[in-house]
Each structure stands twice: as structure tokens, then as C-alpha cells.
Amino acid sequence: MTEIVKESRLRSILKGLSWRVIATATIIAIAYFKTGDVSLALEIGAIEFFIKLLLYYGHERAWQQVPRGVVRKIVKKS
């Protein structure tokens, strides 16, 4: 039987941060394209960064509570 390794909280945070940098740069570019206002685009990006970082972290931690293989067992039963 293989050992199930769960991600640490630190790894979840680092994954969230690295993804948020990419995604926030994208939303800032889109906001700037739509508004033409750098200040507004950066404000939107800052708000989006923190809200989605918290949501991502919660999502990652919730999935850590689901034992691996459970989803496949549920899908195979249907």
C-alpha cells in the first residue's frame, strides 16, 4: 500500500501565492485595457489578489480533508 502524503499548509500558501501573482497580473491587464486607468486597474488587482488568495487556500485545505481515491470510488459506483 502506498503512503498518502498530504500537502503542508506552507505548500498550499506558496502555491496560492504563486498562482495569485499570475492571475492578478492578468486581471490588472484586463482592468487597464477596459478602463484605461492604471490606478483603478491596480486597485482592482489588489482587492482580487487577497480575496482569491483566501478562497484558494480554503479550497486547497478543504480538498486535503477528502481522502484520496474517494472521488474515483463514487464515480465508479454511478
N, C-alpha and C positions, 0 to 999 in steps of 0.2 A: 504494500500500500504506500502510495506517495504521500509525503508530508505536505499539508496545506499551509502555505505561507501567506499571511495577511500583510498588507502594506502598513507601514507605520504611519502615524499621524503626520510626522515630519515629511514623509514622502508624498502624502496626499496634499499637504500645504505647498510643497515645491512644485508638484505637477499643476496645481491650481494657479500658482503664481506665473509659471512659465506660459501656460495657456492664456491667462488673462492678459499678459503683455502683448501677445499676438492678436488676440481678439479685440483688445482695447485700441490698438493701433489701427485696426480695420474700422472700428466704429468711429474713431476720430476722423479718419479719412472720409468716410461716408458722410458724417455730420458736416465736415468742412465743405465737401462737394455740394451738399444740399443747401447749406446756409451761407457759405462764403465768409463765415465769421470764425476766425481762429479761436478766439476766446470762448465762444459758445461751444465749439467743437471739443475743446479741451475740457470744459465743464461737464458736458455730456459724457465724455470718455471717463472722467474721474468718478462720476456717480456710478456709471455702468461697471467700472472696474471693481469697486468694493462690494456692490450688491451681488454681482455674479460670482465673485470670489467666494463669498459666504455661501451662496447657493451651491456652488460646485463642491466645496468642502463638505457640506451636509450631505450632498448626493453621494459622494465617494464613501463617506463614513457609513451611510445607510446601506450601501451595497456590501460593505465589509461585514455586515451583520447577516447577510444571506449566505448560507453555506454553499460552497462551490458544488456544482452538479445538480442542485435542486431545480433550477430552471429547466435543464435538459430532461429531468425525470418528469416534470409537469408537462412539458411539450410532448414527450413520448407517449404519455397516457392519453392525450387527446387524439 
